[in-house]
């Protein structure tokens, strides 16, 4: 059960009507993390839910929403349409900025797969994005937007995901902003191995704490780690 004061609100994002879940922490939010994930069920995925819950405990508001409709997600061409995905992430960021929940909060983006590329494209265009985290992402698909990103960028890749790891290393060389590549030992692409997803969430929370609030996470405090 969520702690008293924590809330999860169903929302619909204009102009394409993507459905989303806005999570608010128990106290005044330290910042807002917008999730950029491609699957049509992304707002309900266990991986995203765990990450959003931990960020909520760390004091962040978060917005999980579906970048694609169910029909679009079934078509590979849309999953790899970075321009379309970035446009929708940008619309979502603008929408949440006009709401009471997101007004003036430091903004971070958390992307996975091709959604990570969309997040980086948006970060290259907006000066209000302060931090980006990529989980098993394809930052290489952001192309010429990479050198223009100014937000602090963390890429997290599984140690047993060699192809994506190589693509992330190549993309990192094109970034001129503060950036770091973290490799989670023993993890494959979806971080399904015991403890690996928790490691991703801990790294992401720490990154957002440092770059959205200028406060490092306190060990065993700001980030809750399930037993």
BELZI-V170005 format. One record per backbone hydrogen bond with DSSP energy under -1.0 kcal/mol. NH is the residue of the N-H (numbers start at 1). CO is the residue of the C=O. Records with the same first field share a line. If there is no record, write none. Layout:
# BELZI-V170005
NH->CO / CO
This chain:
# BELZI-V170005
6->3
7->24
9->22
11->20
13->18
17->13
20->11
21->64
22->9
23->62
24->7
30->59
32->106
33->61
34->108
35->63
36->110
42->39
44->41
49->45
50->46
51->47
52->48
53->49
54->50
55->51
56->52
57->53
58->54
59->56
60->55
61->31
62->23
63->33
64->21
66->19
67->37
73->69
75->72
78->75
79->75
80->76
81->78
82->80
85->81
86->82
87->83
88->84
89->85
90->86
91->87
92->88
93->89
94->90
95->91
96->92
97->93
103->99
105->102
108->32
109->131
110->34
111->133
112->36
115->112
116->113
118->114
119->115
120->116
121->117
122->118
123->119
124->120
125->122
126->122
130->107
132->152
133->109
134->154
135->111
136->156
138->113
141->138
142->139
143->140
145->142
146->143
148->145
149->146
152->130
153->178
154->132
155->180
156->134
157->182
159->184
160->187
161->158
165->161
166->162
167->163
168->164
169->165
170->166
171->167
172->168
173->169
174->171
175->172
180->153
182->155
184->157
187->184
191->188
196->193
199->195
200->196
201->197
202->198
203->199
204->200
205->201
206->202
207->203
208->204
209->205
210->206
211->207
212->208
215->209
221->218
222->218
